[in-house]
Amino acid sequence: MKAGIVRFPGSNCDEDALQAITEFLGQPAVYLWHKDHDLQGVDLVVLPGGFSYGDYLRAGAIARFSPIMQEVVAHAARGGMVLGICNGFQIACEAGLLPGALLRNAHLQFVSAPVHLRVETIATRFTSQYHVGQIIRVPVAHGDGRYTADPDTLARLEGEGHVAFRYVDANGQATPVANPNGSLRNIAGILNERGNVLGMMPHPERALDPLLGSVDGQPLFQSILDGFLGGVAA
């Protein structure tokens, strides 16, 4: 499996994403520059966290027009896998790869803290190594993480099993207090209809080493690799 990590002006989690692929999974990975039109034959595209183009206008709104995103959208349309983390989730929504939008946090403050998530589905190439209802601990760091969508979209995401992760407390309850940004229905991560694009605000690439306080991101990256090795159908 070969991964490509897109670098936009203002990306700051690109090296973390590269290390997750090369050091944890032991797979090849390359950086993809935002002005390029070549995905270099990658199987997985990672849209990393950061503040692409300074988050001017709206988080992810300018990055969506980068030349590389034309290739990323085409890659996803062919069934290729795309993982959007934090700012990458925002970009994926702006580019139409995922429904909805990420708005300013409800309390209008940047939040940087570990949060608890509940795994809502394992029938995907991103979550097969978890179990349904598993409570994991993963950090967040964002100012525009409030997931919002119209009622019909929310109902479809829920009804078709496309909510991947939900903010919960340590006991697994999706309470307002456990929600760090005011996301509707405590949604922390969603999948597209085909299941080959995942967007999530928390940072699994920062939860791979006990020294960082959690290894709960490991199953996500292992799930991706196992999917390429034939463990889970797309």
Secondary structure, 3 states (H helix, E strand, C coil): CCEEEEECCCECCHHHHHHHHHHHCCCCEEEEECCCCCCCCCCEEEECCECHHHHCCCCCCCHHHCHHHHHHHHHHHCCCEEEEECHHHHHHHHCCCCCCEEECCCCCCCEEEEEEEEECCCCCCCCCCCCCCCEEEEEEEECCCEEECCHHHHHHHHHCCCEEEEEECCCCCCCCCCCCCCCHHHEEEEECCCCCEEEECCCHHHCCEHHHCECCCHHHHHHHHHHHCCCCCC
